[in-house]
Amino acid sequence: MRAQEIAKSSELAEGTTAKFMFVRGGKPAEGFVARFQGRVVAYENKCRHLPLTLDYADNRFFDNTGKQFVCQTHGAVFNPADGLCVRGPCEGASLFPLEVRESAGTVWLHAGEPQP
């Protein structure tokens, strides 16, 4: 699998997110990448309670404090560092992590399948 460019490092300041598309099982899927405590993390954009996106298509994943991700539909709260749901209807479940690397000013996805 080839790496997929998903964001420029300069566009991903602390506490910000960016969405991207990737392929899993031959089907398109949406992911999001965030910079949290200086580290880049990425997850599939799907709540573990019901298969709905965490954001309302507005690229808002962090809560008002900027310390946790929140599902805008169900109010489930997730740790950005590991994707674990710490409060809400899917407590104890985790977001599906995606392997990303930051290199030469670019964030690359190293999971999923190549896009056609």
N, C-alpha and C positions, 0 to 999 in steps of 0.2 A: 504494500500500500504506500502510496505517495503521501507526503505531508500536504496539508491544505492550509493556506494562509487564511487566518480569520480576523486579524486586527493588527494595526500598527501599534507598537508599544507606546508611542507618543499620544495615541488616542485613548489609552486606557489608564487614566490617572487613578490614584488611590480612591476606592469607593465608587468607581464607575463600572459599567457593564456594557457589553456589546453582544448582540445576537447574531447567529449565523446558521446556515443550513448545512447538513451533512447527510450521508446515506447510511442507513443501518438495515440489514436484512433486505437490501434491494429497494427500500422505501425511503423517501425523504423524511428527515427529522429535523427539529429545531434545537439548537443548543444555545447556551450563553456562557460568556467568559467574563470574569470579574477580577479586579485587583483588590485583594484584601490583605491588610497587614504586610504590604510589599510583595506578596506572592500572587501569582496568576493561577486561578482555579477555573474549571469549566465543568458544566453539567448539562445533561439533557434538560430541556425546558418542559418538564412534565412533573406535576405534583404527584406525590405517591399516594394520596388519598383517592383521587379520581384522575383519569388521564386528561387533565386540562393544563394549559400553560400557567406558570406561576404569575406572569405579568398579564396585563390586559392589552397586549400588543403595544405597550408604551415603553418597553425596555426599563421598567422600574422593578427591581428585584430586592433592593435593600429596604429595610424598615427606616423609619424616621431618624433613628440613631446612627445608621450606617454600620451597625454591628452584626446584623443578622439578615438573612433572606426571608421574605414572607410571601406566601401564596395569597394573592389579592382576592381570590375567590373564597377560600376556606379559612384563611387566617393561620394556616400552619406556619410555624417558625423553624428555620433551618440554620445550622451553623455553617457559615461560608467555608471554613477550613476543611470540613470533611463531609458536608452535605447532610448530616444527621438531623432528623426532625426532633426538636426538643420540646415542642408544644403544639398541640392541635390534634386533628383527627387521625393523623398518620404517625403519631409519636413513636419513635424507635425505628422507623424506616429511614432510608437514606435516598437522596437524589442519586440518579445514575451518573457517576463521574465520567469525564472524558479526559483522555490524556492530551495535555498541551505542553508545549515548550516555548520558551521565549529565547530568541536568538537573533542577533544583528538587527535589533529594532523591530522585530516582527514576532507575533504570537502565532504559532503553528499548531494545528490539530493533528494528532497522531493516532486517531481512533476512527472507527467507522470505515466506510468504503469510499473509494475515489468517486467524485462527482462526475457524471458524464460530460 
